[in-house]
Amino acid sequence: MEKLGEKNHFDFSLFFTAIILWITGVFIVYSATYFNTSEFFSSLYKSQIIWISLGILLILTIISVPTRVFYSIAYVVYILSLFLLLYGLIEGISSKGASRWISVAGIRIQPSEFSKIGLLLALARYLSNNPLSLTNIKSFIMPGILIIIPFILVIEQPDLGTALVFCAMTLPMFYWAGMSIIEIFYAVSPGISIALSAIPLILSFGSTKPFGITSALPWGIFFIILCIALYKNRPHIFLLIIIVAMNLFTATSTTVIWNSFLKDYQKTRIVSFINPQADPYGSGYQVIQSKVAIGSGHIFGKGYLHGTQTRLSYLPEQHTDFIFSVLGEQFGIVGCGLILVLFMFLVMRAIYTTHYIRNRFTNLVIIGSIAIISFHIVVNIAMVIGMMPVAGIPLPFLSYGGSFTITIATLMGLILNAKISRQDF
C-alpha cells in the first residue's frame, strides 16, 4: 500500500469496483426488461452498455486532465448547467407532468443530472478559498446563491429527487469548509422541526378523532435537545434567536401548509409512506410490490431471470428506481449483501483518497462526489424497502439511465483524477 507522500498512482481497486457494479447493473437491467414485448424496453440493456462504455471513456479522459483545469472552469460549468436547466424548462420534453429532458442530436438527456456536477465544482471552488462558520453569517451568502438558483430551477421541473441531492451534497462540503458538527445540527434543525411537527397531522389524516398530545412529543423532545445544545455551546445571542425562531416558525407553519396548501391526494402520498396499505392501489402500490419482490427472494433468491414480480410487471419502474427490488427477488439477501459490500468499499476507498491530497479544492470535490453517490445509494435502497418516501432517486451503477450513468462516471473520474493528478495550484 502506498504511504502518504509517495507518488500517486491510478486506483485500480476503485476503478474495477465501479466496473463490476456497472456490469452487474447491465445483467439486472436485462433481467428486468427481457420479457417485455416492446422492442424499446427489451433492448434497454444494449443502450445501457453504450452509456457505460461512454462513461468509462469519460473517466479515462477526466483522469488525464490536470485538476487545476477543473478549478479554472468550475464557474463556467456551473453557468452552462444553469442554461441547460432553463432550456429544459422552456423547451424541454414533458413526461408524466415534468419537463426534465431535452433532446440533443435525437438523444434525450436530463439537464438536472449535469447540474449536480456544475454545483459541485462551483461550490468546491468557492469554499476552497472561503471558510464557513455560523459566527460569520455573511460567509453563507455566496454559497446560498450558488445553491438556491439551481434548486429553484429543478423544483420548477419538478424534480424533488435532484433538489434533495443538492442539500445532501452541500452539508458534507460545508463541514469540510469549516463548519462544526454542532453548527450543521443548528443549520438542519428547522428541517427536522418540519418533519417531526408533521407527525400529528399525518397520524390524524382520515380520522375523525383529534390527535393526542403524545403525538406531538417527538418535536417537543427534539426542541428540548436543541435548547440544551444551545445552552451548552452558548452561540452569539443573535444566532441563538434566529435558530429558535426558525424552529418555532417551521414547526408552526407545518400545520398551515398541511391544512391550506396540500391537496388530499398529496396528503395521501405522505400518509402512504408511513402506511402503504392506506392507498394500496395508488401511491402505496410501488412500495408494497417492492417489498413483496424483495421478501420473496428470501436468502438466495429465485434465480436469475426467474423473478415472478419482475416477469409479470407488478413492479413499476423496475429497470430504474426500483432495480434493487429486482436484485433482491432474483438473488435474495446474499446478492443484496454482496452489492452493499461493493458499495461500501467504493465509498470508503474514495474517502481514503482524501488522505493523499493536500489541495483544498480537490478534497472538496472528492467529498461532494462521495456525498452525491452515497445519498443515491442510501435513499434509493431505503425507498424500495419502504423506509423513505418514493422520490425518484436512481441507484448508482445499477439503475438504467444515460444521463445518470454519465453523471456517475464524471464523479468517479473526478475522484480518480484527484489521486493521480499533480496538486500544483
N, C-alpha and C positions, 0 to 999 in steps of 0.2 A: 504494500500500500504506500502511496506517495505521502511524504511528510510535508508539513506546512512549509512553504518556501521553495520546494522543489519545482522544477519546470513542469508546467501544466500539460496535461495530455487529454486526448479525446476520451470521454467517459463511455466506454463501450457497454458497461453494465446498464447504465441508464438508457442508452440508445436502444439496446436489444430488448430491454423490458418493454419499451414502447412498441417495438416491432411485434413482440409476442402478443401483446394486448390487441394491437390492430389486426393481426392475423386471426386471433380468436374472434374478434368482432365480425370479420367477414363471414366466418362459418356460422355465427349466431344469426347474423342478418339473413344469410341464405336459408337457414332453418326456419326463420320467421316469415319468409315470403315465397319459398319454393312451391308451395301447394296452391298459390293464388293463380287463378286462370288468366288474370290480366298480365299481359306481356310486360307492362311497365313495372309492376311490383315484383314479378318473378325474375327480373333482370337487375334489380336494385343492387345486388351484391357485386355485379360487374362494375356498376358505376362507383361503388364504394372502393373497389380495388384501384380504379383510376384515380380517385381522390387521394387515397393513401399513397399511391406512387408519387403523385404531385407533392403530397405532404413531405415525403422522405426527401425528394429533390429540394424542397424549400428548406428543410433542416440543414442539408449539406451546403446550401447557398448561404444561409444565415451564419453558420459557424465559420465561413471563410471571410466574413466581413468584420473589420475591427470594431470593437464595442464603441469607440468614440464616434463612429458614423451614426449609430443609433441615438447617441446622445445629441448629435447635431441636428438630426431630422425629427426629433421627438415631437416638437410642436407642429411641424409640417404634417406628420402622420395624423396627429390629433385633429387638425383643421380639416384634412381630407376626409377623415371618418365622420366629422360633423356634416360635411357636404353630402356624403353618401346617405346619412340618416335623413337629411332634409329632402333629398331627391326621392328617397323611398316613401316619405310621407306624401309628397306631391304627385309623383308619377309611379309609385310603387304598385306592384301586383297584389291585389287583395285576395285573401283566402281565409275563410272562416271568420270574417269580420275584422281582419287585421291586415294592415299594409306593411308587411315585413320584408318583402322581396323586391328586387329589381332584376331586370334582365340585361345581361351583358353578353353579346355575341350568341344569343339564344340560350344562355345558361343562367338559371336563376340563382342569385346569391342573396345572402341575408346581411344587410349593412350593419345591423346591431352586433353581429359577431365581430366584425372588424373594429367596431367602436371600443370593444374591450381592449384591443391592442393599442389603439390611439390613446385612450385614457391611461392605460398602464405606463406607456412611455412618457407622456406629458407629466403625470404625477411624479414618476421616478426622477425626471429631470428637475422639476421644481423643488421637490423635497430633498434632493441631494445637496442643494445649496441653501435651504431654508428650514431649519429645525422647527418642530411644532411643540407648543405647550399651551395648556388651558390658561396659564398665567398671562399669556400674551394672546388675547383673542384675535388681534389683527393678523396673526400668523396663519389663521384659518380662512382668511378672505379669499386669497387666490386659489388654494385647493378647493374651497367650496364652489367657486365659479367654474373651475375645471370639471367638477363632478356634476353640478346641477344642470348644466347645458345638455350634455348627452342624456342625463337621467330624464329630463323633461321630454326630450325628443323620442326616447324609447318608450316612455309611458304613453305617449300620444299614439303609438302604433296600433294597439297597445302590446307591450311585451314585458310583463311583470318579471319574468324569469331573469332577463338580462339586467333589468333595473336592480334586482336583488344582488346580482353578481357584482355590480358596481360597488354596492355597500360592503359586500363581503371582501372585496379586493382592497378597499381603502383602509379598513381597520388594521390589518397587519402592517400595511405600509406606513400608516400613521405611528404605530408602535415603533417601527424601525427608525422613523424620522424623529423620535424623541419623546413621544407621549408615553406616560407610565400606564401600568395596568389599571390603576385606580382612576386615572383621567379617562381612559377608554370606557371604564364602567360608568362614570358620570355621563359621558357622551351618548352611550346607548341606553341609558336609563329611561328616557322618555318613550323609546320604542318598547321597552319591557313593560312600562306602565300601560301602554295601549293594549298590549296582548293580554295582560293579567286582568285589566279592568273590563275586558270584553267577556270574560268567563261567565259572570252572572247573566249577561244578555244572551249568550249562546245557550246556556242551560235552561233559560226560561222561554226560549223561542218555541212557539207552537203549544205552549202550556197555558192553561187558564190560571194556574197558581203563581203568585209572585215569588220570586226567588228569595230565599232566606239570607240572613246576614252572613251565614257561614260561607256562602259562595263568593263573598267579597273578601274573605280572609287572605287569599293569595296576594292580592295587591296590597292589602294592609300590612302583611308581613314584609313584603318587599320594600314598602315605603319606610318601615321602621329600620330595616337593614341599611337603606340608603341614608337615613338620618344619622345612624350610628357611624357610618363611614365618613360622612361629612364632619361630624363632631370630632372624630379621632384624627382626621387629616387637616381639619381647620383651613380650608381654602380661603381665598380672599372673599370678603363679605359680598362683593358684587357678584362673584361667580357662584357663591352659595345661594344667593337669592334667585339667580337665573335657573340653577339646577332644580331647586324646589318648585319654583313657579312653573317650569316646563313640565315637570312630572304631574303636578296638580292639574295643569291645563289639559294635558293629553289624556289623563285618566277621566276628566270630566267630559271632554269633547267626544270620547268614545260613544257615550250614550246618545249624544246629539246626532252624531254621524249614523249610528245604528237606526235610530228612530226616524230621522228626517231625510237621509240621503240614500241609504241602501234599500234596494227593492227586495221583495220577498224571495225571488229566485237567487239573488246574491247572498241573502242570509242563509238560504237552504244549502248553498255550496259550502259556506263556512261551517254550518252545523254538520254537514255530511263528512267533514274532515274528522270531527270528534266521533261521529256515529254514522258510518257509511250506510247503515241499514235505514237511516231516516229517509233516504232517497235512492233506493237500490237500483232503479232503472234510469236514473238521471245522473246527478253529479257524483253519486257514490258508486256508480257502476264500475268505473275503471279500477278503483281501489279494491273493490270486492273481487273482481275477476283476477286481479293481480295477486291477491292473497291466495286465492284458490290455486292459481298456477304454481306459485312458489311452494305452497304447502303440499301439493300433490306430488312434488318431486322427491319428498322425503330425504333420505340420506344420500343416495347415489343417483337419483333422478330416473326418469323413464327411458333415457337413452336418446342419442342424437337422432333428430327427425321424428321422434315418437311422442312429441308433446300434444296431447289432445286439445288443450285450451288453445294452443297455437294453431293447430290444423283447422279447427272449427271456427277460428277468427272470433273467439269470445273476448279476446283481449285487444282493445283499441290501441293504436299507435305502438304495436308490439315490436316494430323494427326501429323505433326511435326512442321515445321517452321511457317505454316500458320493456326495453330489451333485457334488463336484468331479470324480469319475470320469466322470459323465455329461457334464459340461462338456468334459473332455479328449477324450472319444470323439467328440463332435459338432463341436468347434471346434479341436481339436488344440493344439499348443504355442502358437500365436499367440493363440487365445482364452484359454487359461490365463494367458499372459503379460499380456494386457490386464487381466484381473481382478486379477492380482497387483499391477500398477501402480496400479490404483484403490485397492486395499487399502493399499499403501504410502503413497499420497498422503493417504488418510484418516488413517492413524496419525501421519504426520509433521506434518500440518496440526493435528491435535489436540494433539500435543506442543508445537507452536509457540504454541498458545494460552496456555501457561503463562508466556510472556514478557510477556503483558499483565496478569498477575494478581499482586497483592501480598498476597493473602489466603492464609494457610497452609492453612486448611480446604479452600478451593476448589481449590488446586493439588493437594492430596492426593486429592480426589475425581477430578480430571482424570487424574492418574497411575494411580489404581486402575482407572478406567474403561478407559483405554488398555490397561492390563495384561490385563484380562479379555478385551477384544476381540482383542488381539494373540495371547494364548495360544490362544484358539479357532482363530484363523487358522493359526498355525504348527503346532499339534498336529494339527488336522484334516487339513491338506494332507500333513504328514509321515506321518500314519496311512494315508491312502489310497494313498500310493506306497510303503508298506512300511518307512518309516524309523523308525516308532514303533509300539508295540502299539495294537491297537484298543481305545479307551477310551470310546466313546460321546460324543465331543465334536463337536457340530454346527458347521457353517461359518457365520459371521455373514452375514446378509443373504440368503444363497443357500439354506440348508437350510430345509426345511419345518418349522414348529413354532410354535404360537400363543404359548405361554409364553416361548419363546426369543426370538421376534420382539419381544414386549413388553419383555423384559429389555434387548435391544439398543437399542430405541427409548428406554428410560429412560436408558441410558448416554449415548446421543447427545444426549438432551435436557439432561442434566447438563453435558456438555462445552460445548454451545452456550450454555447458560444462563450459564456462567462468564464468557463474554466480553462479554455484553450487560447482565448484572445489576450493580447497584451493589455494590461491596465495602465496605459501610458498617457492618461489625460486627467 
